[in-house]
Amino acid sequence: MNATSSLSTFLTSGLNTFATKDPWSDEILALWLPIAAYWVYSTFWHFVMKFEIPYFEQYRIHTLGDMEKRNKVSLPRVLSMVALQQIIQVVLGILVLHPIDPVSNAIEQENALRWWTGLFLSGTHRLGLSHSLAKMVYWIVIPAIQFVSGMIIMDAHQYFFHRLFHVNKFLYKHVHSHHHRLYVPYAFGALYNHPVEGFLLDSVGATIAMELTRMSPRLTVVFFTFSTLKTVDDHCGYALPWDPLQFLFGNNVQYHDIHHQAFGIKRNFSQPFFTFWDKLLGTEMSIKEAEKRGAFKNKKSK
């Protein structure tokens, strides 16, 4: 049996296995919920953009006319490329997200809680308190550490690959330039990439973060979905003062919009959460500096 046949057999087996699983189980949710989040959240911003709702228009970074004139790719092309990337994403998910045996999972959780309870019991000598502390550590503290660590790992992965795609002329011309056909970003364009870039930056980056931090299937669902929503929000085109995905992160819609402009294309490589790699390696352009160049001056569409 050759390599192609082996891969085909493996994928077919994986598809059959996942097809028989509960679509609401954690490992299956990790496959489809981030995709659903992309389409729902992007559709919301698409209608906000098209209907030019006055309240939102005051926070719009670029006009509708700017988007239509400056962007070099059509919406149907964007959507088709995103769909292709998501198919690849699902295939990768089938390869790395193995179905979980609920009995084994329950035993593992029980053993972990027993271990933590014993650890705290040696210090508190109170079984009830020790068990409560064990549950807090196991269900809250450890997942929080894994989640933040995953964000940091994904940021490092995306920064260096993203910068490489700009520095290397071949990679920029044949791969990354696809995404930069959007001089005026919008929500649906958040995942518009060349398939190679979508695989290396988004799919592989998220998978590495999940594997290195040993996230549970349930936490993986949350992490993948949150990352997708954050990426869409970074491309939505509206600088909203009340949006937690914007005011809680320095790397937000305005920060990333700078990177899509001619004056900032060699700056602000960080994505999707933090900005510390740009700060450390001298590739940051602040929002204030961009404003001095005339960016973010809202004008009503005509």
Beta strands, then each sheet from edge to edge (+ up, - down):
end
